[in-house]
Amino acid sequence: MSRVAKSPASRGSTRPTLEAVAARAGVGRGTVSRVVNGSQGVSAKARAAVQKAIAELGYVPNRAARTLVTSRTDSVALVIPEAETRLVAEPYFSDTIRGVTAGLADTDMQLLLILVRTAKERERLATYLSAQRVDGVLLVSVHRDDPLPNLLETIDMPAVLGGRRSDREPLSYVHADNESGARAAVEHLLGRGRRAIATITGPLDMEAARARLDGHRKALGAEPPDTSLVAQADFTEEGGIRAMRALLERRPDVDAVFAASDVMAAGAMQVLREAGRRVPEDVAVVGFDDSIVARHTDPPMTSVRQPIEEMGRTMTRMLLDEIADPGLPHRHVALATELVVRESS
């Protein structure tokens, strides 16, 4: 009777071990462990030798054992404190997710997307994070009074914010230079001869919205600022519609609008069209984000480009660094914006 010979991989005793990798690479077991866990403090030469040995031996880390030893979960959470409707409707969030997934592409980390819409969901998330169910947190759409950043500090969880609560933010964050971007937008409108330049803001409990309002005011240089040219909204198309209607009612002489997001600017353009105002002949319009929305309005929209995908990638790299080395100081990164001029202004 013939026998089928077992391959080495099929024999339980021949599975490559950490020690075998160390022997093949000519390094210590601790060095192999640091490479496998993505830790710092390994020379490029040693790391290359370990990676070569892993490939040659077909070594696969025992994830369960690694978790017990390192207390790592190999997962990070992207927390968005908004409803599903905003997640779908606003390109900012999809671009952020794309940047984060790109930042994790070459790692073994799993991404958990968590939406927080109610106080109960916030409490449940706090319990989940306090139990150290993830290795780190990325938080976007940051509001001033959100208790989550304080919780992340309290439980010493590696975290990076997309945006900040104020210019005194203690946690690591990445944001766009919102004030300069807004100022460039309004100065562009002034350069085109516009004088009654209104702005539609985002929620003013968000630092990004306050900074864009500050940019509008500084470009106009009005002291005190003309509050009749300011309408607060919520970064949604519906909010932009309501704000534009309010502006036309109290300031029918408005000849330009800077909206703090492309989605709100698109809502404003709809109202202007319904009111018989031509864009840009009667009212020029500038948005913020330079999202896909800006390229598909009629006419195409001038917008302030913020590098949203790059922000997501940068946040992710910073978080991975903090996970690998919890002693790293917190970092604050501001990325430049750029005004992209199209037919709407």
Secondary structure by P-SEA (a helix, b strand, c coil): cbbbbbcccccccccccaaaaaaaacccaaaaaaaaaccccccaaaaaaaaaaaaaaccccaaaaaaaacccccbbbbcccccaaaaaccaaaaaaaaaaaaaaccccbbbbbbbbccaaaaaaaaaaaaaccccbbbbcccccccaaaaaaaaacccccccccccccccccccccaaaaaaaaaaaaaaaacccbbbbbbcccccaaaaaaaaaaaaaaccccccccccccccccaaaaaaaaaaaaaccccccbbbbccaaaaaaaaaaaaaacccccccbbbbbccccccccccccccbbbbcaaaaaaaaaaaaaaaaaacccccbbbbbbbbbbbbcccc
